Amino acid sequence: MRVPLEWLREHVDVPAEATAHDVAADLVRVGLEEEAVHGGDVTGPLVVGRVLEYVEEPQKNGKTIRWCSVDVGDDAADGPAGRGRGIVCGAHNFAVGDLVVVVLPGAVLPGPFPISARRTYGHVSDGMICSARELGLGEDHTGIIVLREYGLDAAPGDDAIGLLGLDQTTVEVNVTPDRGYCLSVRGVAREYAHGRRLDVTTAYRDPADLPVPDPTDRGYPVVLADADPLHGVPGCDRFVARVVRGIDPGAPAPFWMRRRLQQAGMRPISLAVDVTNYVMLLLGQPLHAYDLATLDGQITVRRARDGERLRTLDGVERALHPEDLLITDGEAGARVIGMAGVMGGELTEVSAATRDVLIEAAHFDPATVARTARRHRLPSEASRRFERGVDDDLQPVAAELAVRLLVEHGGGTADPAVTDVDERPARPSIRMRADEPSRLIGRDYPLERVVELLRQVGATVTADGDHLVVTPPSWRGDLRQPADLVEEVARLDGYAEIPSVLPLAPAGGGLTLEQRLRRSVGRALAETGLTEVLSYPFTSLERADELGLPADDPQRRAVRLANPLSEEQPLLRTTLLATLVDTLRRNVGRGSTDVALFEVGSVTLPGTGAVAPRPGVAGRPSDAELAALEAAVPDQPLHVAGVLAGHRVLPGWWGPGRRADHTDAIDAARTVADAVGVPVTLRREAVAPWHPGRCAALLTPDGEVVGHAGELHPKVTAALELPARSCAFELDLTALLQRAPGPVQARPVSTYPLAKEDVALVVPADVPAADVLAALRDGAGDLLEDVRLFDLYTGEQVPPGHRSLAFALRLRAPDRTLTAQEAAAVRAAAVQEAARRTGAVLRGA
């Protein structure tokens, strides 16, 4: 909400020396966030000038400029008339003798745009004749400002900054949804009084304090006919209608009104529209003006019917929904003329020929207006206020003020008949314990102080024993329960007055084992060069096809959201790769060709398909309801996944580098298992979305598959538009954490030398190297410190269908130096076990 400082001063006592930043600071104290300060950015000589003469000069580019002599109140004489300043102007909407606005060299316009004398079109232009846009008065740049059109008069050389209000500043504040009354000068002025700790009864001047005529029996006919209200709340409970006849169609809004609209961020249009917008900004009550000649009898407020349509003021024809609240006319409301609280229709729009106007001031249900505005993607200044709640006492006042302004500036006559259909329910009171503020806030608030602050809000307060009965003011529809009143007490007394008391941290054991291990996983992957990312857990139906998942794959069964952020992604992911690949594609698309990413996050796996019950709100759900809710929650295990593309080792002077391959993905997966402390073995496996020949399954000691790693299938990379040969891994981190060992007793570090033994074994080609390695480890016993595969050979020196695997065994004893005979015995035992379990034969034997 933008509030011009001079307008604010009319309704609350603002010190003369207070700046816009001072006002914003006072508003921040009561919860209104400062957005910006606007205006006051025109400096230097900006004066009124009179056009003495001009010469039109066609140019080669087809444009015709005017070489003007302009009297700006000094003795300059360099124009074509031999007197006045010479200024080049491209506009043609002024005549000789007109008063215009001239900016002289040395001034600075909004932008900032410094002005100097410069040569253009063969002349030295000693200044510039200004348009509204150049001065920040609006968006009109099609012609320059002619003061007679603004209803202003002055003499050449007079200061134009003060004349046009360019020295005035505007405060912009951010209004939270529960403070809709602050979307008005009236509301902000009251909050400023609170922020300055002023007495609102003396320092605040309510613009709604205006005498209004009583409703009559012969006003314009209006019927409220909401037969199907939402949540039992009628869509409209008050409708005021006033008629003004004989308005001058050509009468403009006064300059001061148009200037205030511009300062508030709105565009002046016509007298009737400007008046309704001005009243809305002042009071917070949206109004609508109808061309009375286009109305067809009685106005009926009702819900939409099947198949109805409306062309709104923005020229768009809209299909209406049965929940939309409409303004209609004609017999039984047959013709739709507007969407209540959102936007009017073209049929009854005020035009340049309108002489008779009907002013509508109504009170609409916030939820109804909000749903209509969002359903049609049609936010408006009116809907913005209605959906946050409008004072239901304002309608007669707003209509009366609009009528007075139309009569004063449009020359019209107000009809004595007044329509006020009022079906509002009684305003409820709130019963609150007198000590509730002290109890909830933790600071002592005497009873007298609580009553004083609530009355400053505008509430009526009466005591009833140890309770207070509080009736909120009409503009505070957000005050509905004792906690709301407690918040007002704390806010107006000052949040700074509440002492900061830090709670004592209870003694604890720090992070749990699972938390420590989760951090260790992330740290280990980061230390190997992967970057952690976080993706949204939402995915699409098509993603399973892009990943090449079989039709019967359990990962295709996903939970569908009832209200998704996007209809294109209505499902919760069952695999991290479903969303992690989008992050990879986005990074590659932005030029990152060498990428290694990982994510730790939850996946959602639907179970039995149980539907969660919806307990009532009258009391605590029963144990059976809670159990049913718990049973309906799908399993959400924690997974860790990574993707790699491009180079794993960057090229440079040391060599060509190395591209990431399936072994890097497998190594990253093993890094995760090592960080958790769970030993895993590898098994070749063909499973989507990995390449069938370059994919490994990771198994825990009890034989459960906890994940896969390898190179993505070429069809998958093509469908997802990923770099060729991209690799990935994904592990069920929850399953690993469940198998994590507890505290381990450290073994003494042996100080004796290492014994090295190498062995080359010939095995059938279909025997996994991991099986041979496991057999060697088991056969070697406790003296084996490490074993690793260092060579693989296939060729003429091994039988067909076989391959040679070379392993390095590292042996060490804790209490002695191993002899050659002991090392040979360990080697022999390991080879024997490998032969028994895998059929391995020593190469060359």
GIZIMO-V824612 format. One record per helix or strand. SS is the DSSP state (2 for helix, 1 for strand). FROM is the first residue (numbers start at 1). LEN is the number of residues. If there is no record, write none. Layout:
# GIZIMO-V824612
{{SS;FROM;LEN} {SS;FROM;LEN}}
This chain:
# GIZIMO-V824612
{{1;2;3} {2;5;5} {1;12;1} {2;20;9} {1;33;7} {1;43;1} {1;46;13} {1;64;8} {1;77;1} {1;84;6} {1;99;5} {1;108;2} {1;113;2} {1;118;3} {1;123;3} {1;128;2} {1;131;1} {1;144;1} {1;146;1} {2;147;4} {1;159;1} {2;160;4} {1;169;6} {2;180;3} {2;185;11} {2;200;4} {1;204;1} {1;222;3} {1;230;1} {1;233;1} {1;236;10} {2;255;9} {2;271;13} {1;288;4} {2;292;3} {1;299;5} {1;309;4} {1;317;3} {1;325;5} {2;331;3} {1;335;5} {1;343;3} {2;346;3} {1;357;8} {2;366;10} {2;381;6} {2;395;16} {1;413;2} {1;419;4} {1;430;4} {2;436;6} {2;447;11} {1;460;5} {1;467;5} {2;482;12} {2;495;3} {2;513;15} {1;531;2} {1;538;2} {2;542;5} {2;554;3} {1;560;1} {1;571;2} {2;577;13} {1;595;8} {1;605;1} {2;623;10} {1;635;1} {1;638;8} {1;647;3} {1;652;1} {1;655;1} {1;658;2} {2;662;15} {1;680;5} {1;690;11} {1;705;8} {2;714;6} {1;727;6} {2;733;6} {1;755;10} {2;769;15} {1;784;10} {1;802;10} {2;820;19} {1;841;2}}
